[in-house]
Amino acid sequence: MTTGVWLVVVHYGDPDLTGRTLAAVDPTVPPARRVVVDNGAGWTDDGGALVVRSDRNLGFAGGANIGLAHAFAGGADFAWLLNNDASPEPDALSMLVETAGDDPATIVGAIEVDPRDDDPQGPWVGRAPVLPPRLQGRVRSIGGSAGPVDFLSGFSLLIGRKAWERIGPMDETYFHYFEDVDYSMRAVRAGVTLILDRRVQIAHRRATALGSGSETETYYFFRNRILLARRYRSGPGPWVWLTADPRHGVLPLFSRRRLAARDWAWLRGAWLGTLDGLRGRTGRRRARRAP
């Protein structure tokens, strides 16, 4: 085990989740240092982690950038960025490090196992159809029969020092969602090796901080997929929106199922996110005015 591996966890939401994530990392093969970024949420130090505090919520990318910068400034060879609601198996880190080898210009991802998914290794793993075809399938995968994927999920990333130096920080304008897809695209452009290790399967229930299916979560998903598409596809915003994977971007706005269930929060988030994506609005969502 490389001794220069630091663990970076961004805390927001339930402190018990963060505590369980820290406890799940195998203490017999520990990271050299554990960094918890308190993303404006009031985390209480568990006694063993280096706590870096932000006075406000910077979003996942903003919190991750603070933690990663601290790790590499402190001498880390690799930093393991792990969501605070993930539950890795004891051998997860050692397997990721084994896959990375001695190449610090490498990023290694893992398989996200959400209990709501029927098949965690299904055809949509690591796929971003919103990207143009020329940018799809640029990430190698190992440990399974499936071929290359489009990106590495940001819920678990083992990032090498040289990879960080070449790519730079994550783009904080996304605030939540799709910053990992963008980061993978920038990594490919910078000549960084990206590997999805399918042997490493980590339990992670998505959207615990924002609330699965909530107006806020839905807003960021719809807004940011348009922002991502506009960055990597050519043409005016409305044209990009209509042609970039309409099955996940246009058709859901008219979902009969959502309308029949009167799921107004989801529909409102989808429509407002789409409008703000077309307007090019970035960063944290602006608070809606009270009627």
Buried (B, 14 or more C-beta within 10 A) or exposed (E): BBEBBBBBBBBBBBBEBBBBBBEBBBEEEBBBBBBBBBBBBEBEEBEEBBBBBBEEBBBBBBBBBBBBBBBBEBEBBBBBBBBBBBBBBEEBBBBBBBBBEEEBBBBBBBBBBEEEEEEBBEEEBBBBBBBBEEBBBBBEBEBEEBEEBBBBBBBBBBBBBBBBEBBEBBBBBBBBBBBBBBBBBBBBEBEBBBBBBBBBBBBBBBBBBBEEEBBBBBBBBBBBBBBBBBBBBEEEBEEBBEBBBEEBBBEBBEBEEBEEEEBEBBBBBBBBBBBBBBEEBBEBBEEEEEE
